[in-house]
């Protein structure tokens, strides 16, 4: 007989592990590239509201289904591979190409979040413009050439407006219409329009002319936490990593959680918290980073709101962990005080906003009533004026006979005399003759 009886179920549930904040995706065979991209898109909250429930795009519907399931548990991606027409799930594919495939198949209102514009200008050695064009992009590729002996700095690329340069010489000269000859030239690329979500592709896979084969570069890349591009500031929130060789490799995703603001490693179905990548300084060095995903930061007011949200989420996470461990009442009260203050501020702001809207509605109603009263007053004045004119007209008509007598007394006397004479001739004369 067991000396220590089994604890009741209710007590056993109290010491169970707290629920997971994030969940992974099952690998169908070799679909780690797709899982990594989907985890990045799941943390891209800018597209969640754009996933219309009545959308006719199959990719939109399946993304919404995956996002809904990921909030609750691990899930599979069979339906997504069917929508993307991926026939062989055991074949390793490229994560960047997988992202492009998804952006091509979703509705435009989703893909436009990643859309930017690049301006290419080609000039001859004399400075004459040969060609100038602007092209859209979803993913901005960055070459890692000549960076094997030193760290490649992403930040250095964006310190000047020119993102990339190319020289045309030797057998690759350009023809200039103004010079009327083939000449050396240069091509420059600048960002004409920056996207809301900036995806940078570190071109680790290149074609080597000497070996006539594709090779992978494992150079160390200094990844900045923030990027300044023209007048916009970007913050890193996701990375897709590639480990291994070109033919035998594996993809994972490192993503900043929008729940507790911690960095998580998504390795298919396995999810774990990473060390805080930028705890020491604003740069993280990596030999596996492949895709870097940045989010355009907000205005100072919105950035302050984001900091408040981060503090709120951090306090909420601490309170959640404390509740799972069963803290004392005082500790629980201290951990929830920021939440109460935040809720009170939000309620107050909501109340002020609602009162302001009601005041505006009342003001509009008063303006409408005043306008209506003015219109009625104008109509009444017009009717009174018309009535006065009609009365004057009728008075003139009634007084017309007396005015005529005053102006023509002789004529009136003759008319009266003629009337009396006619009466006598017609009535009195026949009676007199009869007698």
Protein Blocks (a to p, Z undefined) as FASTA:
>chain_A
ZZbacddfklmmmmpccddfbdcdddfklmmmmmmmmmmmmmmmklmmmmcfkbcbfklm
mmmmmmmmmmmmccdfklmmmmnopablmbccdfklmmmmmmmmmcfklmmmmpccdddd
dddfkopafbdcddddfbdcddfehilmbccdfklmmmpmblbdcddehjlcccdfklop
acddddddddfbdcfbdcddddfbccdfklopacddfbdcdddfbdcehjaccddfbdcd
dedjfklccdddddddfklopacddehjbccddddfklmmmcdcdfkbfbdcddddddfk
lmmmmmmmmmmmmmmmmmmmmmmnopafklmmmmmmmmmmmmmmmmmmmmmmmmmmmmmm
mmmmmmmmmmmmmmmmmmmmmmmmmmmmmmmmmmmmmmmmmmmmmmmmmlmmmmmmmmmm
mmmmmmmmmmmmmZZ
